[in-house]
Amino acid sequence: MQTVAIIPARGGSKGLERKNIHPVAGKPLLAWSVLQALDSSHVDRVFVTTDDPAIAEVARAYGAEVIDRPEHISGDKATSESALLHALEEIAARHGAEPETVVFLQATSPLRKPGDIDRAIEVFRREAADSLISVTRADDLTIWEQRGSDWNSVNFDYRNRGMRQDRPSQYIENGSIYLFTPSVLRDFGNRIGQKLSVYPMEFWQTWEIDTIEEVDLVEYYMTKKGLAQSGQAASET
């Protein structure tokens, strides 16, 4: 196994109950990430790590292998890194070796175009990176933060705004695709290592599902951009 995809999907969710299997564009939300990973020509196996039997059933129905996540790394305070480390241990125990590369996909971010995962992997390999994040250009965002009673501009100087096109380009880590080597996760306890690459995506792909209102928004883009049709084709092959 050179490259595996791991999709964490725990049962508890506060913003939207049963979020990971909530219907989105005709399928459980988790199914979209599973199908997109299976459609990648560079991904050898797809795993879902979960503490929830219903999520496990959906994962298997759409073609993923399931890793049962222990309770102590399944609560609100558990990090994705802890679930990923446990998943790597289970994969090595089952198959006798670790993969060379991990593709970490968030089930809540299904707005991936066909080929996005493969192109991200190709960037990762070409640049000999140890980690990669997907990003969205955010030149039009002017961000403020509150410190006590004071408000401060973060990514621009409000006293000298200048022209938007003259500002340095800035990017949002959009949470859709992460890549890293297993050693990065072990050595740093983090999905990001020392040689980072980025994979740019379009701004509309930044939306993810945490609330019921965002289901409608994501379904709109999946329909408008033809992603629902590509997912259907993938599930039938």
C-alpha positions as CSV (number, residue, x, y, z in Angstrom):
1,M,0.0,0.0,0.0
2,Q,1.7,3.1,-1.2
3,T,-1.1,5.5,-0.5
4,V,-4.2,5.2,1.7
5,A,-7.1,7.5,2.4
6,I,-8.3,7.8,6.0
7,I,-11.6,9.5,6.8
8,P,-12.4,10.1,10.5
9,A,-16.2,10.1,11.2
10,R,-17.2,9.9,14.8
11,G,-20.9,9.5,15.9
12,G,-21.3,12.5,18.1
13,S,-21.9,15.9,16.6
14,K,-23.4,19.1,18.1
15,G,-24.2,21.4,15.3
16,L,-26.1,18.9,13.2
17,E,-27.2,15.6,14.7
18,R,-25.9,12.5,12.9
19,K,-24.0,14.8,10.7
20,N,-21.7,12.3,9.0
21,I,-24.6,10.2,7.7
22,H,-27.1,13.1,7.1
23,P,-28.5,13.0,3.6
24,V,-26.7,15.3,1.2
25,A,-27.6,15.4,-2.5
26,G,-29.1,11.9,-2.3
27,K,-26.4,10.1,-0.3
28,P,-25.1,10.0,3.3
29,L,-22.6,12.8,3.7
30,L,-19.7,10.4,4.4
31,A,-20.4,8.5,1.2
32,W,-19.2,11.4,-0.9
33,S,-15.7,11.4,0.5
34,V,-15.5,7.6,0.3
35,L,-16.5,7.6,-3.3
36,Q,-14.1,10.4,-4.2
37,A,-11.2,8.6,-2.5
38,L,-12.1,5.3,-4.3
39,D,-12.2,7.2,-7.6
40,S,-8.6,8.4,-7.1
41,S,-6.1,6.4,-9.3
42,H,-3.4,7.1,-6.7
43,V,-5.2,5.8,-3.6
44,D,-4.7,2.1,-2.9
45,R,-7.2,1.6,-0.1
46,V,-9.8,3.7,1.7
47,F,-10.4,3.5,5.5
48,V,-13.1,5.1,7.7
49,T,-12.3,5.3,11.4
50,T,-15.4,5.5,13.5
51,D,-17.0,4.7,16.9
52,D,-20.5,4.5,15.5
53,P,-22.1,1.3,14.1
54,A,-24.4,3.2,11.7
55,I,-21.5,5.1,10.2
56,A,-19.5,1.9,9.9
57,E,-22.4,0.4,8.0
58,V,-22.5,3.3,5.6
59,A,-18.8,3.2,5.1
60,R,-18.8,-0.5,4.2
61,A,-21.9,-0.1,1.9
62,Y,-19.9,2.5,-0.2
63,G,-16.7,0.5,-0.4
64,A,-14.5,1.6,2.5
65,E,-12.8,-0.6,5.1
66,V,-13.7,0.2,8.7
67,I,-11.5,0.8,11.7
68,D,-13.3,0.7,15.0
69,R,-12.2,3.7,17.0
70,P,-11.8,3.3,20.8
71,E,-14.0,5.4,23.1
72,H,-11.1,7.3,24.7
73,I,-10.3,9.0,21.3
74,S,-13.9,9.4,20.2
75,G,-15.3,12.3,22.3
76,D,-15.6,16.0,21.6
77,K,-12.1,16.7,22.9
78,A,-10.4,14.0,20.9
79,T,-8.1,15.3,18.1
80,S,-8.1,14.1,14.5
81,E,-4.4,13.3,15.0
82,S,-5.2,10.8,17.7
83,A,-7.7,9.0,15.4
84,L,-5.2,9.0,12.5
85,L,-2.4,7.6,14.7
86,H,-4.7,4.8,15.9
87,A,-5.8,4.1,12.3
88,L,-2.2,3.8,11.1
89,E,-1.5,1.3,13.9
90,E,-4.5,-0.8,12.9
91,I,-3.6,-0.7,9.2
92,A,0.0,-1.9,10.0
93,A,-1.4,-4.6,12.2
94,R,-3.8,-5.8,9.5
95,H,-1.6,-5.6,6.5
96,G,1.9,-5.9,7.9
97,A,3.2,-2.5,6.9
98,E,2.5,1.2,7.0
99,P,1.6,3.1,3.9
100,E,4.1,5.6,2.5
101,T,1.5,8.4,2.2
102,V,-1.8,9.2,4.0
103,V,-4.6,11.2,2.4
104,F,-6.7,12.6,5.2
105,L,-10.2,13.6,4.1
106,Q,-12.8,15.4,6.2
107,A,-16.2,13.9,5.6
108,T,-17.7,17.3,6.2
109,S,-16.0,18.8,3.1
110,P,-17.4,17.0,0.1
111,L,-17.0,19.7,-2.5
112,R,-14.0,18.1,-4.3
113,K,-13.9,18.0,-8.0
114,P,-13.0,14.8,-9.9
115,G,-9.2,14.7,-10.0
116,D,-8.6,17.0,-7.0
117,I,-7.3,14.2,-4.8
118,D,-5.0,12.8,-7.6
119,R,-3.7,16.3,-8.5
120,A,-2.9,17.0,-4.8
121,I,-1.0,13.7,-4.5
122,E,0.9,14.6,-7.7
123,V,1.9,17.9,-6.2
124,F,3.0,16.2,-3.0
125,R,5.2,13.7,-4.8
126,R,6.6,16.2,-7.3
127,E,7.7,18.6,-4.6
128,A,9.0,15.8,-2.3
129,A,6.9,17.2,0.5
130,D,6.3,15.6,3.9
131,S,2.9,17.2,4.2
132,L,0.3,19.1,2.1
133,I,-2.8,21.1,2.8
134,S,-5.6,22.3,0.4
135,V,-6.1,26.0,0.4
136,T,-8.3,28.7,-1.0
137,R,-7.1,32.1,-2.0
138,A,-8.7,34.8,0.2
139,D,-7.7,38.1,-1.3
140,D,-11.1,39.7,-0.7
141,L,-11.3,38.9,3.0
142,T,-10.5,41.6,5.4
143,I,-10.2,40.0,8.9
144,W,-10.6,41.7,12.2
145,E,-10.1,40.3,15.7
146,Q,-11.3,41.5,19.1
147,R,-8.9,41.8,22.1
148,G,-10.8,43.0,25.1
149,S,-12.6,46.1,24.0
150,D,-10.3,46.8,21.1
151,W,-10.7,45.8,17.5
152,N,-7.6,45.2,15.3
153,S,-7.3,44.5,11.6
154,V,-5.4,41.2,11.1
155,N,-4.5,40.7,7.5
156,F,-4.5,44.3,6.3
157,D,-3.8,47.8,7.6
158,Y,-7.1,49.7,7.9
159,R,-5.1,53.0,8.0
160,N,-3.6,52.2,4.6
161,R,-6.0,49.9,2.8
162,G,-4.5,50.4,-0.7
163,M,-5.9,48.5,-3.6
164,R,-7.0,44.9,-3.1
165,Q,-4.9,43.7,-6.0
166,D,-1.8,45.2,-4.5
167,R,-2.0,43.3,-1.3
168,P,0.0,40.1,-0.9
169,S,-2.0,37.0,-1.7
170,Q,-3.3,35.1,1.4
171,Y,-4.8,31.7,1.7
172,I,-7.3,29.8,3.9
173,E,-6.6,26.3,4.9
174,N,-9.9,24.9,3.7
175,G,-9.9,21.5,5.4
176,S,-10.7,19.5,2.3
177,I,-7.5,17.5,1.6
178,Y,-4.5,16.8,3.8
179,L,-1.5,14.6,2.9
180,F,1.4,13.6,5.1
181,T,3.8,10.7,5.7
182,P,3.2,8.5,8.8
183,S,6.5,9.7,10.2
184,V,5.2,13.3,10.3
185,L,2.3,12.3,12.4
186,R,4.4,10.3,14.8
187,D,7.3,12.8,15.1
188,F,5.3,16.0,15.4
189,G,1.9,14.8,16.6
190,N,0.5,16.9,13.8
191,R,-0.7,16.5,10.2
192,I,1.8,19.2,9.1
193,G,5.6,18.5,9.0
194,Q,8.6,20.5,8.0
195,K,8.3,20.6,4.2
196,L,4.8,21.7,3.4
197,S,3.2,21.9,-0.1
198,V,-0.2,23.4,-0.9
199,Y,-3.0,22.5,-3.3
200,P,-5.1,25.4,-4.4
201,M,-8.9,25.0,-4.8
202,E,-11.7,27.3,-5.8
203,F,-13.4,29.5,-3.2
204,W,-16.8,27.7,-3.4
205,Q,-15.0,24.4,-2.5
206,T,-14.3,25.9,1.0
207,W,-17.8,25.3,2.3
208,E,-18.3,22.4,4.7
209,I,-21.2,21.0,6.6
210,D,-21.5,21.7,10.3
211,T,-25.1,23.0,10.4
212,I,-28.4,22.2,8.7
213,E,-28.2,25.5,6.8
214,E,-24.9,24.5,5.2
215,V,-26.5,21.3,3.8
216,D,-28.6,23.4,1.4
217,L,-25.5,25.5,0.4
218,V,-23.3,22.4,-0.3
219,E,-26.2,20.7,-2.2
220,Y,-26.5,23.8,-4.3
221,Y,-22.9,23.7,-5.3
222,M,-22.8,19.9,-5.8
223,T,-25.7,20.3,-8.3
224,K,-24.5,23.5,-10.0
225,K,-20.9,22.1,-10.5
226,G,-22.0,18.6,-11.5
227,L,-20.4,16.9,-8.5
228,A,-23.6,14.9,-7.7
229,Q,-23.5,13.4,-11.2
230,S,-19.8,12.5,-10.9
231,G,-20.4,10.9,-7.6
232,Q,-23.2,8.8,-9.0
233,A,-21.0,7.6,-11.8
234,A,-18.3,6.7,-9.3
235,S,-20.7,4.6,-7.2
236,E,-21.9,2.6,-10.2
237,T,-18.4,1.6,-11.3
